[in-house]
Amino acid sequence: MTTVSGDFTLTMDELRVVARFVAETAQEVLPVFEQAVPGDPRPRAAIDAAWEFVNGANRTSLQRTTSLDAHRAAKEAGTEAARLAARSAGDAASAAYLHPIAKATQVGHILRAAASAARIAELRAGDDPAVGDMMIEKARDRAAPLLVDVLRRYPPAPSAKSRVAQLMSALDTSLRATP
């Protein structure tokens, strides 16, 4: 089994579990971007690249390139929801390259897409925070035990003022409390 070393090790199987979690989330919110920015294929290409890795392909420059392209699409999107959806797609592709370094910022590569999806749901429900909290619970419920094990190798998510950061921190805390 191939591993990636740093402050700790991550196996390719562990990276695939993380990438699957992020790709599933990004896939769910991709229509938000595609409705707002029809004809821009970059986020979909990033999700497709993530699925290639999840399904057993080697990590390649495809994941890195499509991730960067999806993040560029996010910067160009006209609404918060579309930006978050495109960013989630970029996160899905980049999850193949999660770094095994004990920095709290790495938690974003694992959980930011789920927090972004929760924020998108809030926005679509008239900015209702209860909807976001419900989405965080759903994300927690679908997190595989191996994903939680990987998450626990990192320091807790950094706290910040943005709603996405608050949702990410709530998901992080909830997952770490899972027995």
C-alpha positions as a LaTeX table, in Angstrom:
\begin{tabular}{lrrr}
\hline
Residue & $x$ (\AA) & $y$ (\AA) & $z$ (\AA) \\
\hline
Met1 & 0.00 & 0.00 & 0.00 \\
Thr2 & 1.38 & 3.37 & $-0.97$ \\
Thr3 & 1.57 & 5.92 & 1.83 \\
Val4 & 2.25 & 9.62 & 2.05 \\
Ser5 & 4.41 & 10.69 & 5.00 \\
Gly6 & 4.75 & 13.92 & 6.89 \\
Asp7 & 3.93 & 14.47 & 10.55 \\
Phe8 & 2.02 & 11.17 & 10.19 \\
Thr9 & 1.15 & 8.87 & 7.30 \\
Leu10 & $-1.87$ & 8.66 & 5.07 \\
Thr11 & $-2.53$ & 5.66 & 2.86 \\
Met12 & $-4.04$ & 5.95 & $-0.59$ \\
Asp13 & $-7.10$ & 4.13 & 0.76 \\
Glu14 & $-7.49$ & 6.80 & 3.45 \\
Leu15 & $-7.09$ & 9.57 & 0.88 \\
Arg16 & $-9.73$ & 7.89 & $-1.27$ \\
Val17 & $-12.16$ & 7.82 & 1.67 \\
Val18 & $-11.60$ & 11.54 & 2.22 \\
Ala19 & $-11.91$ & 12.28 & $-1.50$ \\
Arg20 & $-15.15$ & 10.25 & $-1.69$ \\
Phe21 & $-16.69$ & 12.23 & 1.18 \\
Val22 & $-15.78$ & 15.53 & $-0.46$ \\
Ala23 & $-16.76$ & 14.41 & $-3.99$ \\
Glu24 & $-20.18$ & 13.20 & $-2.82$ \\
Thr25 & $-20.85$ & 16.59 & $-1.29$ \\
Ala26 & $-19.55$ & 18.52 & $-4.29$ \\
Gln27 & $-21.64$ & 16.38 & $-6.64$ \\
Glu28 & $-24.78$ & 17.29 & $-4.68$ \\
Val29 & $-24.23$ & 21.05 & $-4.99$ \\
Leu30 & $-22.81$ & 21.12 & $-8.52$ \\
Pro31 & $-26.25$ & 21.96 & $-10.02$ \\
Val32 & $-26.22$ & 25.21 & $-8.03$ \\
Phe33 & $-23.13$ & 26.32 & $-9.93$ \\
Glu34 & $-24.28$ & 24.95 & $-13.30$ \\
Gln35 & $-27.61$ & 26.76 & $-13.04$ \\
Ala36 & $-25.89$ & 30.03 & $-12.16$ \\
Val37 & $-23.07$ & 29.71 & $-14.70$ \\
Pro38 & $-24.27$ & 27.49 & $-17.55$ \\
Gly39 & $-21.58$ & 26.40 & $-19.93$ \\
Asp40 & $-18.64$ & 26.56 & $-17.50$ \\
Pro41 & $-17.31$ & 22.99 & $-17.31$ \\
Arg42 & $-14.54$ & 23.56 & $-14.77$ \\
Pro43 & $-16.27$ & 22.46 & $-11.54$ \\
Arg44 & $-17.71$ & 19.34 & $-13.21$ \\
Ala45 & $-14.26$ & 18.47 & $-14.55$ \\
Ala46 & $-12.84$ & 18.75 & $-11.03$ \\
Ile47 & $-15.49$ & 16.42 & $-9.64$ \\
Asp48 & $-14.86$ & 13.96 & $-12.47$ \\
Ala49 & $-11.13$ & 14.03 & $-11.66$ \\
Ala50 & $-11.92$ & 13.40 & $-7.99$ \\
Trp51 & $-14.05$ & 10.38 & $-8.89$ \\
Glu52 & $-11.25$ & 8.98 & $-11.06$ \\
Phe53 & $-8.99$ & 9.00 & $-8.01$ \\
Val54 & $-11.70$ & 7.68 & $-5.68$ \\
Asn55 & $-12.32$ & 4.80 & $-8.08$ \\
Gly56 & $-8.69$ & 3.67 & $-8.06$ \\
Ala57 & $-6.75$ & 5.82 & $-10.51$ \\
Asn58 & $-3.41$ & 7.24 & $-9.45$ \\
Arg59 & $-3.14$ & 10.82 & $-8.28$ \\
Thr60 & $-2.02$ & 12.89 & $-11.23$ \\
Ser61 & $-1.76$ & 16.48 & $-12.33$ \\
Leu62 & $-5.40$ & 16.11 & $-13.46$ \\
Gln63 & $-6.63$ & 16.49 & $-9.88$ \\
Arg64 & $-4.38$ & 19.50 & $-9.23$ \\
Thr65 & $-5.17$ & 21.25 & $-12.50$ \\
Thr66 & $-8.92$ & 20.77 & $-12.34$ \\
Ser67 & $-8.94$ & 21.82 & $-8.69$ \\
Leu68 & $-7.25$ & 25.10 & $-9.53$ \\
Asp69 & $-9.61$ & 25.63 & $-12.47$ \\
Ala70 & $-12.68$ & 25.04 & $-10.28$ \\
His71 & $-11.37$ & 27.50 & $-7.70$ \\
Arg72 & $-10.90$ & 30.06 & $-10.50$ \\
Ala73 & $-14.50$ & 29.43 & $-11.55$ \\
Ala74 & $-15.55$ & 30.08 & $-7.95$ \\
Lys75 & $-13.87$ & 33.48 & $-7.99$ \\
Glu76 & $-15.73$ & 34.38 & $-11.17$ \\
Ala77 & $-19.18$ & 33.20 & $-10.04$ \\
Gly78 & $-21.74$ & 35.90 & $-9.36$ \\
Thr79 & $-23.45$ & 34.51 & $-6.27$ \\
Glu80 & $-22.28$ & 33.17 & $-2.93$ \\
Ala81 & $-24.02$ & 29.85 & $-3.53$ \\
Ala82 & $-22.39$ & 29.39 & $-6.95$ \\
Arg83 & $-18.98$ & 30.32 & $-5.53$ \\
Leu84 & $-19.36$ & 27.79 & $-2.73$ \\
Ala85 & $-20.47$ & 25.06 & $-5.13$ \\
Ala86 & $-17.49$ & 25.63 & $-7.43$ \\
Arg87 & $-15.12$ & 25.77 & $-4.50$ \\
Ser88 & $-16.51$ & 22.45 & $-3.25$ \\
Ala89 & $-15.73$ & 20.92 & $-6.63$ \\
Gly90 & $-12.18$ & 22.22 & $-6.41$ \\
Asp91 & $-11.89$ & 20.79 & $-2.91$ \\
Ala92 & $-13.04$ & 17.40 & $-4.19$ \\
Ala93 & $-10.25$ & 17.23 & $-6.74$ \\
Ser94 & $-7.62$ & 18.49 & $-4.33$ \\
Ala95 & $-8.58$ & 15.98 & $-1.62$ \\
Ala96 & $-6.32$ & 13.46 & $-3.37$ \\
Tyr97 & $-3.42$ & 15.65 & $-2.23$ \\
Leu98 & $-4.39$ & 16.16 & 1.40 \\
His99 & $-1.14$ & 16.82 & 3.25 \\
Pro100 & $-0.21$ & 14.66 & 6.26 \\
Ile101 & 0.93 & 17.65 & 8.28 \\
Ala102 & $-0.53$ & 18.52 & 11.66 \\
Lys103 & $-1.98$ & 21.89 & 10.71 \\
Ala104 & $-5.56$ & 22.88 & 11.39 \\
Thr105 & $-5.85$ & 24.43 & 7.93 \\
Gln106 & $-5.73$ & 20.92 & 6.43 \\
Val107 & $-9.11$ & 20.19 & 8.05 \\
Gly108 & $-10.65$ & 22.51 & 5.48 \\
His109 & $-9.68$ & 20.07 & 2.73 \\
Ile110 & $-11.72$ & 17.40 & 4.51 \\
Leu111 & $-14.75$ & 19.36 & 5.77 \\
Arg112 & $-15.08$ & 22.67 & 3.91 \\
Ala113 & $-17.18$ & 21.21 & 1.09 \\
Ala114 & $-19.72$ & 19.83 & 3.57 \\
Ala115 & $-19.82$ & 23.17 & 5.39 \\
Ser116 & $-20.23$ & 24.96 & 2.05 \\
Ala117 & $-23.11$ & 22.66 & 1.11 \\
Ala118 & $-24.75$ & 23.45 & 4.44 \\
Arg119 & $-24.34$ & 27.17 & 3.77 \\
Ile120 & $-25.82$ & 26.76 & 0.29 \\
Ala121 & $-28.84$ & 25.04 & 1.86 \\
Glu122 & $-29.18$ & 27.91 & 4.32 \\
Leu123 & $-29.11$ & 30.47 & 1.52 \\
Arg124 & $-31.70$ & 28.56 & $-0.48$ \\
Ala125 & $-33.93$ & 28.47 & 2.64 \\
Gly126 & $-33.86$ & 32.22 & 3.13 \\
Asp127 & $-30.68$ & 32.24 & 5.22 \\
Asp128 & $-32.12$ & 29.85 & 7.82 \\
Pro129 & $-29.34$ & 28.61 & 10.15 \\
Ala130 & $-31.46$ & 25.65 & 11.29 \\
Val131 & $-31.23$ & 24.26 & 7.75 \\
Gly132 & $-27.43$ & 24.52 & 7.86 \\
Asp133 & $-27.32$ & 22.76 & 11.21 \\
Met134 & $-29.47$ & 19.97 & 9.80 \\
Met135 & $-27.13$ & 19.60 & 6.83 \\
Ile136 & $-24.14$ & 19.38 & 9.17 \\
Glu137 & $-25.86$ & 16.52 & 11.00 \\
Lys138 & $-26.44$ & 14.73 & 7.69 \\
Ala139 & $-22.78$ & 15.18 & 6.76 \\
Arg140 & $-21.75$ & 13.79 & 10.15 \\
Asp141 & $-23.99$ & 10.77 & 9.66 \\
Arg142 & $-22.45$ & 9.89 & 6.30 \\
Ala143 & $-18.84$ & 10.27 & 7.44 \\
Ala144 & $-17.15$ & 6.87 & 7.41 \\
Pro145 & $-15.26$ & 5.80 & 10.55 \\
Leu146 & $-12.03$ & 5.89 & 8.55 \\
Leu147 & $-12.68$ & 9.53 & 7.63 \\
Val148 & $-13.13$ & 10.36 & 11.32 \\
Asp149 & $-9.88$ & 8.54 & 12.09 \\
Val150 & $-8.05$ & 10.63 & 9.49 \\
Leu151 & $-9.65$ & 13.84 & 10.79 \\
Arg152 & $-8.49$ & 13.13 & 14.33 \\
Arg153 & $-4.87$ & 13.18 & 13.19 \\
Tyr154 & $-5.21$ & 16.91 & 12.58 \\
Pro155 & $-5.70$ & 19.73 & 15.07 \\
Pro156 & $-9.29$ & 21.03 & 15.32 \\
Ala157 & $-10.59$ & 23.26 & 12.55 \\
Pro158 & $-9.57$ & 26.88 & 12.97 \\
Ser159 & $-12.26$ & 29.19 & 14.24 \\
Ala160 & $-13.29$ & 32.11 & 12.08 \\
Lys161 & $-16.18$ & 34.49 & 11.66 \\
Ser162 & $-17.59$ & 33.37 & 8.31 \\
Arg163 & $-20.67$ & 31.18 & 8.38 \\
Val164 & $-18.91$ & 28.46 & 6.39 \\
Ala165 & $-16.09$ & 28.40 & 8.96 \\
Gln166 & $-18.62$ & 28.18 & 11.79 \\
Leu167 & $-20.38$ & 25.28 & 10.10 \\
Met168 & $-17.06$ & 23.55 & 9.44 \\
Ser169 & $-16.07$ & 23.94 & 13.08 \\
Ala170 & $-19.42$ & 22.51 & 14.20 \\
Leu171 & $-18.97$ & 19.49 & 11.91 \\
Asp172 & $-15.39$ & 19.02 & 13.09 \\
Thr173 & $-16.41$ & 19.11 & 16.75 \\
Ser174 & $-19.29$ & 16.71 & 16.12 \\
Leu175 & $-17.14$ & 14.20 & 14.23 \\
Arg176 & $-14.37$ & 14.26 & 16.85 \\
Ala177 & $-16.97$ & 13.49 & 19.54 \\
Thr178 & $-18.12$ & 10.41 & 17.63 \\
Pro179 & $-17.18$ & 7.28 & 19.59 \\
\hline
\end{tabular}
